[in-house]
Amino acid sequence: MEPKAPCPAAVPSEERKFRVLVGVTGSVAALKLPLLVSKLLDVPGLEVTVVTTERAKHFYSPQDVPVTLYSDADEWEMWKRRSDPVLHIDLRRWADLMLVAPLDANTLGKVASGICDNLLDQGVALSSSSTCLCTAVLPTMVIP
């Protein structure tokens, strides 16, 4: 397994781009993640990083996503002692926009309830930048 890139917030950049942190959840619509990232990278001046839930990994191949991917394991592997950086905080500081697409019903419920039990949920909860939630749920799944 290749070593992960360092957290983007810790790496100085020579040219400041608009930074989009894409969150992908366990909806079948996660199949579109490679296409979404590809389209975002076509926009001049955008820098993209992805945070994925464990369930989302079922729907795409990491090799098809040409940007850095982070998941829960990265949060725990990077933090060993009190002075170490905290990934979910660094990612939100780095991002100008957090785009959660697709947002499944499970994560929507957790966000609404303030539950932060994974890297993506923690990133959404730390709303230091703009957040766009793009739901991918059937209308029959939403309780009126």
WOFENZI-V819768 format. One record per pair of residues at least 12 apart in sequence whose ideal C-beta (glycine too) atoms are under 7 Angstrom apart, sorted by the first residue. I is the first residue (numbers start at 0). J is the second residue. D is the distance in Angstrom with one decimal. If there is no record, write none. Layout:
<<I | J | D> <I | J | D>>
This chain:
<<3 | 73 | 6.0> <4 | 67 | 4.9> <6 | 77 | 6.9> <6 | 84 | 6.1> <6 | 86 | 5.9> <6 | 89 | 4.6> <6 | 90 | 6.9> <7 | 48 | 5.6> <7 | 67 | 6.9> <7 | 93 | 4.9> <8 | 89 | 3.9> <8 | 90 | 6.7> <8 | 92 | 5.2> <8 | 93 | 3.8> <9 | 84 | 6.5> <9 | 89 | 6.6> <16 | 44 | 5.2> <16 | 45 | 6.1> <16 | 46 | 4.1> <17 | 44 | 5.7> <17 | 45 | 5.5> <17 | 95 | 5.2> <18 | 46 | 4.9> <18 | 93 | 5.7> <18 | 94 | 5.2> <18 | 95 | 4.8> <19 | 39 | 6.0> <19 | 45 | 5.8> <19 | 47 | 5.1> <19 | 94 | 6.9> <19 | 96 | 5.1> <19 | 98 | 5.8> <20 | 48 | 5.5> <20 | 50 | 6.3> <20 | 90 | 5.8> <20 | 94 | 3.7> <20 | 97 | 4.7> <20 | 122 | 6.7> <21 | 35 | 6.8> <21 | 36 | 6.6> <21 | 47 | 6.1> <21 | 49 | 4.7> <21 | 98 | 5.2> <21 | 100 | 6.7> <22 | 50 | 4.9> <22 | 97 | 6.2> <22 | 98 | 7.0> <22 | 99 | 3.9> <22 | 119 | 4.7> <22 | 122 | 6.4> <22 | 123 | 6.8> <23 | 49 | 6.3> <23 | 51 | 4.9> <23 | 55 | 4.5> <23 | 101 | 6.9> <24 | 52 | 5.1> <24 | 54 | 6.9> <24 | 55 | 5.4> <24 | 99 | 6.9> <24 | 101 | 6.0> <24 | 102 | 5.8> <24 | 103 | 4.2> <24 | 106 | 4.5> <24 | 119 | 6.8> <25 | 52 | 5.5> <25 | 54 | 2.7> <25 | 55 | 5.0> <25 | 57 | 7.0> <25 | 103 | 5.2> <25 | 105 | 6.7> <26 | 101 | 4.0> <26 | 103 | 4.0> <26 | 135 | 4.1> <27 | 58 | 6.3> <28 | 101 | 3.7> <28 | 135 | 3.9> <29 | 55 | 4.4> <29 | 58 | 3.8> <29 | 59 | 5.9> <29 | 101 | 5.9> <30 | 58 | 4.9> <30 | 59 | 6.3> <32 | 59 | 4.7> <32 | 64 | 6.1> <33 | 59 | 5.9> <33 | 63 | 4.1> <33 | 64 | 5.5> <35 | 100 | 6.2> <36 | 49 | 6.7> <36 | 64 | 5.4> <36 | 65 | 6.8> <36 | 66 | 5.8> <47 | 66 | 4.9> <48 | 66 | 5.9> <48 | 67 | 5.1> <49 | 64 | 6.2> <49 | 66 | 5.8> <49 | 68 | 4.8> <50 | 69 | 5.0> <50 | 90 | 6.6> <50 | 118 | 5.6> <50 | 119 | 4.9> <50 | 122 | 5.7> <51 | 68 | 5.8> <51 | 70 | 5.1> <52 | 117 | 5.9> <52 | 119 | 5.3> <53 | 70 | 6.6> <53 | 71 | 6.4> <69 | 86 | 6.6> <69 | 90 | 7.0> <69 | 118 | 6.3> <70 | 118 | 6.4> <71 | 117 | 5.2> <71 | 118 | 5.1> <73 | 86 | 6.0> <74 | 86 | 4.6> <74 | 87 | 6.3> <74 | 118 | 4.8> <86 | 118 | 6.7> <87 | 118 | 5.6> <87 | 121 | 3.9> <87 | 122 | 5.2> <87 | 125 | 6.6> <88 | 125 | 6.5> <90 | 122 | 5.8> <91 | 122 | 5.6> <91 | 125 | 4.2> <91 | 127 | 5.2> <91 | 128 | 6.5> <92 | 127 | 6.6> <94 | 128 | 5.1> <95 | 128 | 5.6> <96 | 128 | 6.2> <96 | 129 | 5.0> <96 | 131 | 6.6> <97 | 122 | 6.1> <97 | 123 | 6.7> <97 | 128 | 6.4> <97 | 130 | 4.6> <98 | 131 | 4.8> <99 | 123 | 6.5> <99 | 132 | 5.0> <99 | 133 | 6.4> <100 | 133 | 3.8> <101 | 133 | 6.3> <101 | 135 | 3.3> <102 | 132 | 4.9> <102 | 133 | 5.8> <102 | 134 | 4.8> <102 | 135 | 6.3> <103 | 135 | 6.2> <103 | 136 | 6.7> <104 | 136 | 4.5> <104 | 140 | 5.0> <106 | 119 | 6.9> <106 | 120 | 6.8> <107 | 134 | 6.2> <107 | 136 | 6.8> <110 | 123 | 5.4>>
